[in-house]
């Protein structure tokens, strides 16, 4: 295009996709992407996908996460068949969704449903970073909102595990508005005096970090998870200075008063179970 | 005189030509009336076709125009007895957001908005209208105050986005935005939001959960700036124009997507051509919508907001018949 000749080209940073892609353990043996420690994959899975040597937390699929938390056989999924449309008629979007559906065996970037933790009934939403980087479009917003509405209907706590690069660009401003949609539902949940626990896992950034992920009655995170509003490289470009190594990690947020705690995966079910017990026995 | 925009160049050239002919006619005493009349007709046609068929990128340029009226400009025209209130009571005062109390046609209201600077010096002070967490927390403090004293809230949205910086992250930019979304959902008073310039992502939405949301005709509202979208999608920020077209960020786009309630018409060529007249156009919409909301109960206001946002989004189900494009 001729016009392109007159526009000065700028090089912009892209948001780093983190370690999600490389750390899906396959095969008999798995090498830790952090410390290169080699483990038998079966052992690694038994250890909830945490490296025995350096405690690196591998990304978990939504299916694995649910299995690790809920009491056996108690999970019932909601709206598993809800799928994205292509409201902006974005090129290649439909194909990308299709390929992620095949790869992950789920229909969208969040799995919602109900079940029990140590016998306490809850509704839960688990985001899955393998599907379009866990990004939030209309379906993710709608499924989370419906799960919150279920919690209100059943008068039970709502728990979310976030893993998301933020709003899904291919659905443009409709994605942005899902932040508002989930927020109006959370406000209603809160006004009913119901419990909301948010657990941020790697990565939780952008529009997801700036909506439901940050407003739990309790906000927790997994160790070393990347959590933040703006991308690291964008910030580096803006302020033109080096950022600390631990910038936007769970530990960084804890230090700055943004989290109630950083919880090792091996302690997750126990911690949630205890909180649920506290809430079911005292008051509400 | 307003800075010239690329797509308006042909109009300005024609205007110049007409002016030249007029002075030539006066100087040499030759009658060129017919010629001038013909050109003036042509100008009027050209203006009509330029401004009635504005491309998304043209609107982006108008929305970002250095002389586009800001929140404080509109406050000056639309309200009386405005008293600005500062600070979040936690950390500081963020001048990228202004807020305060005032009268609107005799009704006490709270007004809040993003505030860009008019020149470099003011822009530095106001951080180019890009708020830190304390800005959002100040806004929330004023909203809660409005709720306590039963005052309607009017928000003006005009930001490239929340500030992406180290200190903003440390002080919880995400939480500040998220908190506003949740708390605005539950306000028991009327909330009216008007996008007057750029509606940049979560940083805009944090003042944008209202009973009615309006956009000025040439304002934009988007999940990411056209430059940012182009950089991520095609690794080339110079394709911003293309991104502006495919991301659907203009007022007519948002009306069609069911996100905003109404488009507020702009004066010909954009709000910067006549801020006073533009205020009158906003005034008409504000007046009628406020009158509607003032008749609603607290529960109804919250319920209306819930339903409004609940219905935004498009999705299908696996077993839906396959839609062929």
Interface residues (C-beta under 8 A of the other chain):
Chain A: X4 X7 X8 X9 X10 X11 X12 X13 X14 X15 X81 X82 X83 X84 X85 X87 X88 X89 X90 X91 X107 X137 X138 X139 X141 X142 X145 X167 X169 X171 X172 X173 X174 X175 X176 X177 X178 X179 X180 X181 X183 X184 X185 X186 X187 X188 X190 X191 X206 X207 X209 X210 X211 X212 X213 X214 X215 X227 X228 X229 X230 X231 X234 X235 X238 X239 X241 X243 X247 X248 X256 X257 X258
Chain B: X162 X163 X164 X165 X166 X168 X169 X170 X171 X172 X173 X174 X175 X177 X178 X179 X181 X182 X183 X184 X185 X186 X201 X202 X205 X206 X208 X209 X221 X222 X223 X224 X227 X228 X229 X231 X232 X233 X235 X236 X237 X238 X246 X247 X248 X249 X253 X254 X257 X259 X305 X306 X309 X310 X312 X313 X314 X315 X316 X317 X318 X319 X323 X325
